[in-house]
Amino acid sequence: MRKIYFSLLFLVALPVLVFAQPGGYTPGGRTPESNVLSIYSEAGDFFFVVINGVTQNLAPQSSIRIEGVMQPLNDIQIMFADNRTREVRKSVNVANPIDHRAVDLIIKLERERDGDVKMRLDRCVPRENNYQPLQGEYVMFFGQDVARQVIVEDRDRHHGHGDNHYGDHGGRGEVIVKETIVQQPAPIPVPAPPPVPVGPQPMNEMDFQSAKQSIANNSFDDTKLSTAKMVANGNYFTCDQVIQICQLFSFEDTKLNFAKHAYKKTVDNNSYYRVNDVFTFESSKESMNNFVTRGGH
């Protein structure tokens, strides 16, 4: 008789517990027990849970049990992993006004015809101290998620939500739970490696200006030419760099000699016709054109 009275009184008080407006019930004169908030998606949608501004699960889940909920009034925000479904947010009062004992408040997420999801009360039951997770249910403590691997073997019992067996903590068959918890530190960011150059690269501007100065420091064209060829043997140029070196020489023949020598060491020699601008005589330009046409021979 006492059990029936408790059940009827609990059902009468149930609307006070759920989806309350701000200013919800807080037990006075005693330290409240921690409650449990269970949320599952009827359609199997994966989601993140944020309670009072604290993100709960590190990875999206379709069914989650959050233990250690101390505040009676909680701001619950559901964000869906598909990035298309609009988030759901409500103030929910999780408390038992009868004897202040801990409860397990179970909420289901229902997808409506327009695609939006609503939070609905499934049921509210006394918290079970030696709780065994349901198959596919993710269990964590408030604000303290860890990486978990949970294997549940549920024998002689059909698993379901809503009107089937969700939240029904009695009448279980044999349940075997194997759980491994692995703490995962935040990964150390590894800087991306620099891009690998494709093909030969021309001299950088600083090295080129230094080489150019070394060539210019010589008094005679022959010495300038030998120095320039030495630079070319160990480096690559752009057409602009070849033009700048050619402009250091006083004689047309020296310019033509270096231009032919540097042709195969130029990364953009498909534009080598521009080098002709350094020549004064048509004969030099013709010789350069024939050389390029023969592929540098």
N, C-alpha and C positions, 0 to 999 in steps of 0.2 A: 504493500500500500504506500509506503514511504517512497519507494522507487517511482511509482506511478505519479505521485504528487510532485516529485522533483522534475520529472519529465514534462508534466503539464505546465508547471511554473516556468521552466526553462523555455518552452515554446512560446509562452505568452511574452516573455521578455526578449525574444529573439530579434524583433524589429529594432530594438534599441541598440543592438550590437553592431549592426551592419549599415554601411553607407551613411553614417551620421554626418551631420553638419559640424563645423568647428564648435568646440565647447563640449566635447564628449565626456563620458563618465570616467572618473578617476577614483579608485577605491581610496577611502580615507582611513587613517588610523592603523595601517599595516602595510608592509612591503609587498607590492604585487608580484605574483609569480610571472615568469616569462611565458608568453603565448607562442602559438605556432600559426603561421600563415601559409596555406597551401593554395597554389594557383595552377590551373591546367587549362590547356586549349582544347576545346571540344573538337576542333578541326585539325589538330596536330600542328598548329602554327608554332614556330620557334620565336622566342621573345626574351627581352631583358627586363628585369624588375628593378625599379628605383624606389626605395622607401625613405621618405623624409630627406630626400636629396642624396642618399647613399646608394650607389649602384651595387646590386647584390651579386649577380652571377657574372663570371668572367666570360663564359661562352653562352650563346643562346640555348634555351631549353624549351621543351613543349609541356613539361610538367615539373614543378619545383615545390619543395617543402622548405620553408625558411623558419628555423627554430630560433629561440632567444629573442623574440619580439617583446620588448619591455613596455613601450608606450601604448596606452590604450588607443589613442587617436593617431592614425598614421596616414600620411599622404602617399598614395600608391600610384606610381606611373609605370605603364607598360609600353615598351617600345619594341616594335616587331623587326625581326632580322631581315625581312624581305625588302625593307626600305620603301615599301609602297603603301602598306596598311597604316592608316593614321593611328597615332598613339592614343592610349586611353588613360584617363587620370581621374581618381576619386579619393575623397577622404573616407577612410574606413575605421570604425571603432571596433577594436578587438578586445573584448573584456567580458567577464561573466558577472553581472550585477547581483546575482543571487548569493553566492558564497565566495566570490573572488578567486575561485580555483581556475587554473590555467585551461585554456581552450585551444582547439585546433579549428580555425576558421577556414573553410574551403570555398574558394571562388573559382568559377569556371568562366572562360572567355568564349562567348558565342559570336560567331560571324553571321551578320545579317545579310539580307538580300542585296543591299546596296554596297556590300563589301566591307563596311565598317564593323568593328568588333565592340561588343559591350561586355562589361563586367557584371556577372550575376552571382547571387548567393547560391551555392550548392547546398551546404549544410554547415552546422557548427556543432562540434562534439567535444567532450572532455579530452584534454591532451593525454595521449598514451605515453607513459614513461619509457617503456621498452619497445619503442616503435620499430617495426621492420619495414623498410622501403617497399613500395609497390614496384612492380616491373616497369622500367622506363622512367621512374620518378627520381629526380635529382634532389638530394638532401644536403643542406648546408646550414651554417649558423649565421645569424644576422651580421652582415658586413664583413664576414671572414670566409670568403670563398677560397677554395684550393682546387687543384686539379685532382679529380677522382676517377677511379675505375670501379664501377659497381656491377656485380653480376648477381642477379636474383633468380633463384630457382623456386618457383611457386607451384607446389604440387597439389593436386586435388582441389584446385580453386580456379574459377574463371575470373580473369581480371577485366575490370571495366570502370567507367566513370558514370557520374550522374545517378540515374535510377538503378544501376546495376549494383556495383560493390564499392564504388569510390567513397572513401570515408567510413566504410563499415569495417570497424576494427575487430569485429568478432567473427566467428565462424570460419577462420582461416584453416587451410590445410597445413601441411608441413612446409615451412618457409626456411630456406637456407640462403643467407646473405654472405657474400664474400666481397670485402671492400679493401682496396688499396688506396691510400692517400699519399700523394707525392707533392711536396711543396715545390713550386716552380718560381725561382727568382726571376726578376725582370731581365730580359735578354740585354746583353751589352751591345750597343749599336756598333756595327763594324762599318767603317767608311768604305764607300764604293771605290774599287780600284780605278785609277785613271784610264781613260780609253786607250786602247792599243793603237798606235799609229798604223795606218794602212799605207804601205809603200814607203819609199824614201822621203825624208822631210828636208826642206831647205834650211839653210843656216838661220838661226834666230837673229833678230835685229842687233842685239848687243855683240854677238860674235862676228856678224858680218861687218859692222862698223869698225871693229878692231882689226879685222883682216884687211879691210879697205884702206885703213890708215897705214898698215904695214907696207902695202903695195905702193901707196903714194909717197912714202918716205924715201924711196929709191930715186936716184937722179936720172937714170937712163932707162929708155924703154925696154932694152933687153933684160935688165935686172928686174924691172917691174913685171915683165911678161913671165920670167921664170918663177917669181914669187907668186904671181896670180895662178899659174899652173899648179904650183905646189898646194895652194889653197884648194883649187878645184879637185885635185886628186883625192883629198880627204873629206870633201863636203859636197853638198848639192846646193843648187841655186834656183832662184826664180828668174824669169825673163828680165824683170826689173833690176835684179841684182847683177845680171850679166851686163846689162846696159850701163849701169853705174861704174862697173870695173872697166869696161871698154872706154868710157869717157876719161879715164885716168891716163890713157896712152896719147902720145903726141902724133904718132904716125898711123896712116891708114892700114898699112900691112900688119902692124902689130895688133891693131883692133881686130882685123879679119882673122889673124892667127888664133887669138884667144877665143873669139866667138865660135870658131870651128872646134876648138879644144873643149869648150864648155858645153857644147850642144847636148852630148849624151849625159851630162851631169846636171841637166836642167829639168825640174819636175813638171814644168808646164811648157815643154818645147813644142806643143801643138800651136803655140802663139809666137813661135820664134821669128816670124816675119817682122815683128816689132823691133828686133835687133837691127834691122836694116837702117833704122833712123840714125844710127851713130856713124854711118858711112857717108862720105862726101861724093865719091865717084860711083858712076853707074856700073863700072866694071867690078867693083867690090860687092855691090848688091847682087849682081848677076852670079858671081862666084858663090856667094852665100846661099842664094836660092838653089843653085845646082847641087850644092853640098847637102842641103836639107832634103831636096827631092830624092837624092840617092840614099837617104837614111843615115847620113853622117859619115859617108865614105868618100 
